Amino acid sequence: MGSPRRANRSLAPRRLQPDRVTVVSQAMFCNDVLERFDHRDRSMALIRKPVDNLGDKIIQTLEQ
């Protein structure tokens, strides 16, 4: 039987390393998310427009 310290360590959540994401893939992801909103609520289509600083807008939204 292992030590309790070792057993507890195995149950601890592992830190996930985020993958590197390009700005293009972030924009495509956001576009896909907004398309799904469009199907549920057409008023969401108003926010679907090109944004030069899309990454900054996403970060600002998440921080609020």
N, C-alpha and C positions, 0 to 999 in steps of 0.2 A: 504494500500500500504506500502510495507516494505521500510526500509531506503535504499538509494543508495549504501551505503557501503556494506550492506548485499547482495544486488543484484549483485554487482561486485564480491564479494567473491564467489558466486555460479558459476560464469562464469570462474573463474580462473582454469587453468588446475590442476588436482590432481597429486601429485607425486606418481608414481607407485613404489611399493616395489618389487625389483627383487626377484625371487624365488631362493632358494638354488639349485645349479646345481652341480652334481658330475662330477669328471674328466671323468668317464666312459661315462656319458651321453653326455658330450661335445665332446668326441672322436667319439661317434656314430653319433652325429649331423654333425660333420665335415665330416665324412665318407659319410653320405647321401648327403651333399652338393657337395662333390667332385664327387660322382656318377652321379649327375645331370649334372655337367660340362662334365663328360666323354661322355655323350650322345650327347652333342653339339659339343665338340671339343676333339678329341681323344688325342691331345697333352697334355691335362691336366692330362692324366693318369700317366704321368711321375712323378707327385708330390705325387701320392698315394703310400706311403710307411710308414711303422710303424715309429712313432716318440715317443721317450721316454718322452720328455718334451713338449707334444702337447699343453698343456695349456699356457706355456710360449711363444711358437711360435705364437699362436693365438693372445695373448696380444701384442706381438711385431709387428705383422702385422697390428693390428687395430690402434696402436699408430702412425704408419708411415703416 
